[in-house]
Amino acid sequence: MTPFTYERAIDAAAAARAVAERPDAAFIAGGTNLVDLMKLGVARPKHLVDVSRLKLDTIAESEDGGLFIGAQVKNSALAADARVRGAYPLLSRALLAGASGQLRNAASTGGNLLQRTRCPYFTNTATPCNKRSPGSGCSALGGFNRIHAVLGASDACIATHPSDMAVAMTALDAQVRTVTGDGATREIPMSGLYRDPAQGPEAETVLTHGELITAVRLPPPPPGRQVYRKVRDRASYAFALVSVAAVVDARDGQVLGGRLALGGVAHKPWRVSEAEQTLGAESRPEASFAAAADAALKGAHGYGANDFKIDLAKRTIRRTLADAAGVSS
Amino acid sequence: MTETDFLRLSRREVLEASVAAAALGVCTSAAAAPPEAAPALEGAAQPTFEVRFTVNGTPKTLSLDPRTTLLDALREHLHLTGSKKGCDHGQCGACTVMVGGQRINSCLTLAVMHEGDEVTTIEGLGAAADLHPMQAAFLRHDGFQCGYCTPGQICSSVAMLKEVEAGWPSHVTEDLGIAIDLTDAEIRERMSGNLCRCAAYPNIVAAIRDASEGGAL
């Protein structure tokens, strides 16, 4: 690890200011991703501002009937919260499908959103990587790219975003609240948090340096049944090859509408409004699920070893939508 | 000599000092070796940071390079070598300890972040003459072969049963709304953060089941 200095922040605004003042400073919360990247020499902050003790670790009901999740709520606490399990089972399921018990106890809500890709070329400092070292090239393009993106990628970078939680939050229309170094606050929709890799894969989000995530706001849950399905190389403790967050509002065998977001296929949770519009547009549920799968994967293309993800994603979408609608597939 | 000073000397320095002493036939002491110079930090107020926490019920104060992980603080500074360094990347679970009663990977957290925390390691769970029920169950069921992952498995499983008791669901819990039935599938899923390369998994599951049914936790 490169040497660094350390300070424990006393409030969110002071933390944001402390990082904003130094280009070489970074926030640390749970540390489960950052400490690992620092050991690998991928992240080299000279100064760490510890935000783990900020009083941002509560979950509260908001006035509109939604939930207000502090950025320092641990992944395990969020998954186990009775209100989340009751009204947002999609979020509980996504969290429980990710990482291990130990990691979920340490990882924070804000940190989960900002975790870096697990592309092996990003974490291996001996190989070119545009995300780690802008302009050096993308080793995954012609390399071992089984886990990589089939949607939204560019020749600059084909890495995927590894979070499960973010996929559920995207389907649930979550809003991310932040504070910047000059004390300004703003709310960013999940759909607008992540940047396209073609704009420069080294900057993954629209957050400015020193902008701290303070909370995630969930609006009231959409109507319908929520299902999260994750497909991976082993049954537990592995990142998604493909994951599907689905909400389907179905009554008497008729699909009225729903939500659909994908994980493991792009640099961000992938949500396509055209796919959601097909839900309920066809009289036969199975036909609308197939149409949704085709619409969601529109424009997808593989890079060799990850070609299988396109079919896998379509099948997983059809199956998950059918589960959520309560119809057999 | 404080606990930290003892290990400030690297193994190589100890070896070099010993070899030099043997070759020269003179007596040297570890303390006579020059201390490793702390790297200069731009804008740094101080190269080390003090952390006060409780480890296995005993208050400890350490002055640490902030790069020191909790695992290294426990092993190298407090000489609690029960917690193991397996992968050092949060993938194997051999370093699992409890902080505030919750299990975490001690390799992925900085010691300076644990000011005021209560840390429990395998040494704090039980001793040879007074085994924790989970340790006794692992012995009874032969829940290990080489034993390297065992302290992490035991710390993890003790904290895991508390999570079950608190009603925390898992990935394999069928219904998020009802009490958890601790099936073997539940135990395996909840213990997936602890790898055993000897593959003693069937006996580990049996030991955890036995300990959980004993109700002695």
Interface residues (C-beta under 8 A of the other chain):
Chain A: M1 P3 F4 T5 Y6 R8 I28 G30 G31 T32 V35 D36 M38 K39 K46 H47 L48 D50 S52 S76 A79 A80 R85 G86 P89 S92 R93 L96 A97 A99 S100 G101 Q102 L103 N105 A106 A235 S236 Y237
Chain B: P39 L41 E42 G43 A44 A45 Q46 P47 F49 D65 P66 R67 T69 D88 H89 G90 G93 T96 Q102 R103 I104 N105 C107 L108 T109 L110 V112 M113 E115 S156 A159 M160 E163 A166 G167 W168 P169 S170 H171 T173 L176 G177 R188 E189 R190 M191 S192 G193 N194
